[in-house]
């Protein structure tokens, strides 16, 4: 059972991994540093050359270049606070977010606090906007499940706005030698926290806005990484998750969409099918074909998920 007799005001270190010069980083740091509950802001420079243009007034720690989990681990080890608030560099907090996280940990030990990370609304209907919109819909579905009942968020942890005691983070380990994928590292961490006896607490009032920016190409590459990572995640946590429920990523699709996925993978029909789908994604918004544009993007993504999963199965 969690300990409800915690200290009144644990100190909080905000840890922000940064692998590039995102414009949002300065806002993440500024809002976090202005919160009276913040002891320090630790920015982990995980750029290839170690030349991040970090805002002033922060502690900068060199990252290990082993992905986001490794960067968060480096920040946790360098931090001095009792509590770690792990924010992504494209997740901009609302004022007093740090104080809200601190309040939970002042009342209770043995918990992991998960805040809300609603996506900023895309401005248009271009291909990159479609990618952001689909990702936002997936997050909203996960947040709805967090809100709807007693489900512990840790086995399905969506990171970016998460806090826990530093001692718990170091005991469990943010990074894992057994899970080295750069996608779903937050779910691996959540599963290990859950197995270690910690309890997730979702607080939708703790809001940090996710400024998600991916080109269509990057989004599809992310899908390949996700397919491979899901296969690895289920292998590593098979007792908790079982095997991958749908390794083909087509079971929930209607027959026409399943047929398109098949055509997109065949040697002869694949290039033409994928090219046609991509043209629809790129120009459908301008032509007012919004529903076909979204459907084509989802089919392309399923193709990439399958590619990633098959590559992982081959080792």
Order of alpha helices (4+ residues) and beta strands (2+ residues): beta-alpha-beta-beta-alpha-beta-beta-alpha-beta-alpha-beta-alpha-alpha-beta-alpha-alpha-alpha-alpha-alpha
